[in-house]
Amino acid sequence: GYCPAIVELTAKAPKIYNIVDVFAKIRGLLTTFGNGGNKMKRIFALLSAVAMALTLVACGEASGSTSSSGQSSGDTITIKLPHCYVEGHPLTDTLQNFFKPELESRSNGRLTVDIYPNSTLATEEQIYEGLRNNTYEMGVVGTIFQDRIPSVAAFQLPFLFTDYDQARAALYEGDYGYQLIGDVASLGFTVNGIVPDGFRVMTMNKKVESLADMHGLKMRMPNLEIMVEIGNYLGFAVTPMSMTEVFSALEQGVIDGQENPPSTIRSQGWYEIQDYLLVSNHVFTSLFLCVNNDFYNSLDSELQNILDEVIDETCAQIWDTAQTQAQEDLDYMSSEGGIEVYEPSDSFRQEMVEATAPMYDNMYETAPEVEEVINAIQAIQ
C-alpha cells in the first residue's frame, strides 16, 4: 500500500530541489496513512532514505552539474562579478549597461550576471582570493597578484606610457600586457581582458612645482611595493591605506594628498576637500577582467565563445571612451569642484622621470624577462 506513494514521490524527483520540501511530502504521506509502531518507523526510514537520495540527485541538477562538454542547454548559470569601483566609474557603468545585458541576451538567458560594485561583496584582496578558490566566477582586480607573478608589477613602472594611444596599442591591440601577466592561469583564473583605469594624477593642499616641493608630504599610495617605491623615489612620506579611509584622512589632515586616476578622484569626491590637482600622469593604471578557470572550463564551447566575445567588446568600449572621460573628469573637477588643475612644467616632469628611473633596473633584476617587453612598449610611437 505504501509502494505507490514512494513511486509517486520518486516520479516527482526532478521537481524537488529542497530537502525541506522532501520531508514535508513525507510528513504528508505519514499523516495520510496514520502512525503505527515499528512498521511506520521502517516506512519512515525507507521514505527518508528515498528523500535523501532524491535530494542529492536534485541538488546535482540544481547546481548545474556538468559533463565533459559543459552545461546542458537548459541550465541557467549565475556569474558573480565583484569589483571595487563606485557607480559612475567607466568600468562600473560599462559592466552594468553593456556587459550584463549583452551576455544575458546573447546566451538566451543561459548566463546571468550579478554585479557587485564598490566592494559591496568583497575587497580587492578578497576578490583575488575568491577567483582562486572558486568563490567568484568573475571579478576585476588590478596588479594585486604581483607578489606571485613579479612581472605584473611592470604595468606600473613610472612614466612607461606617454599617452592613451601608446597604452592601447600595447595593452589592447598588442599582446604585451599578456606577456607581462605571464602564467596567471596557475593561480586559478585567467585575465580575459585588460582595460584602462587611466593615468594617475595627484591631489594635494599644497601646490608643488618641483621635486623639492614634494619632499616630506604625506601621500597616500596603494599598499603595493612598486607604488610605495615610486612615492619614496619622489620624496613623499608614503602612507598606504585603503580607499575607504582616504576621504576622512584627507579631511582630518592625516595625509596631505593622494594619487589616483581622475575617474576615481571624481567618483570618490576627494577633489571637494583638496586645493590642487597635478596632472602628473606618473603611472598608467590597468584593470584586469578575470574569469575563474573551473567556471570557464565548465561552460560548453558555445557559451565560452559568447563570453569571450562580450568581454572583448566590453573592453573595446572602455578603451574607446577612456581618454575623453578622463578629460571630462578633470574639467568637471576644475569647474564644479573649484580645485586648481595644472600640468607640470617640462623641467618638473623631467625631474620626476629621472628620480624614478632606477626603478627600471630594479625591475629587471627582479623579473629579467620583462626587459624586452618594456623596450618594445617604449618603442611604440
C-alpha positions, 0 to 999 in steps of 0.5 A: 500500500505504501509502494505507490506513494514512494513511486509517486514521490520518486516520479516527482524527483526532478521537481524537488530541489529542497530537502525541506520540501522532501520531508514535508511530502513525507510528513504528508504521506505519514499523516495520510496513512496514520502512525503505527509502531515499528512498521511506520518507523521502517516506512519512515526510514525507507521514505527518508532514505528515498528523500535523501537520495532524491535530494542529492540527485536534485541538488546535482541538477540544481547546481548545474552539474556538468559533463565533459562538454559543459552545461546542458542547454537548459541550465541557467548559470549565475556569474558573480562579478565583484569589483571595487569601483563606485557607480559612475566609474567607466568600468562600473557603468560599462559592466552594468549597461553593456556587459550584463545585458549583452551576455544575458541576451546573447546566451538566451538567458543561459548566463546571468550576471550579478554585479557587485560594485564598490566592494559591496561583496568583497575587497580587492584582496578578497576578490583575488582570493575568491577567483582562486578558490572558486568563490567568484566566477568573475571579478576585476582586480588590478596588479594585486597578484604581483607578489606571485607573478613579479612581472605584473608589477611592470604595468606600473613602472613610472612614466612607461606610457606617454599617452592613451594611444601608446597604452592601447596599442600595447595593452589592447591591440598588442599582446604585451600586457599578456606577456607581462601577466605571464602564467596567471592561469596557475593561480586559478583564473585567467585575465580575459581582458585588460582595460584602462583605469587611466593615468594617475594624477595627484591631489594635494593642499599644497601646490608643488612645482618641483621635486623639492616641493614634494619632499616630506608630504604625506601621500597616500599610495596603494599598499603595493611595493612598486607604488610605495617605491615610486612615492619614496623615489619622489620624496613623499612620506608614503602612507598606504591605506585603503580607499575607504579611509582616504576621504576622512584622512584627507579631511582630518589632515592625516595625509596631505594628498593622494594619487589616483586616476581622475575617474576615481578622484571624481567618483570618490569626491576627494577633489571637494576637500583638496586645493590642487590637482597635478596632472602628473600622469606618473603611472598608467593604471590597468584593470584586469577582467578575470574569469575563474578557470573551473567556471570557464572550463565548465561552460560548453564551447558555445557559451565560452565563445559568447563570453569571450566575445562580450568581454572583448567588446566590453573592453573595446568600449572602455578603451574607446571612451577612456581618454575623453572621460578622463578629460571630462573628469578633470574639467568637471573637477576644475569647474564644479569642484573649484580645485586648481588643475595644472600640468607640470612644467617640462623641467618638473616632469623631467625631474620626476622621470629621472628620480624614478628611473632606477626603478627600471633596473630594479625591475629587471633584476627582479623579473629579467624577462620583462626587459624586452617587453618594456623596450618594445612598449617604449618603442611604440610611437 
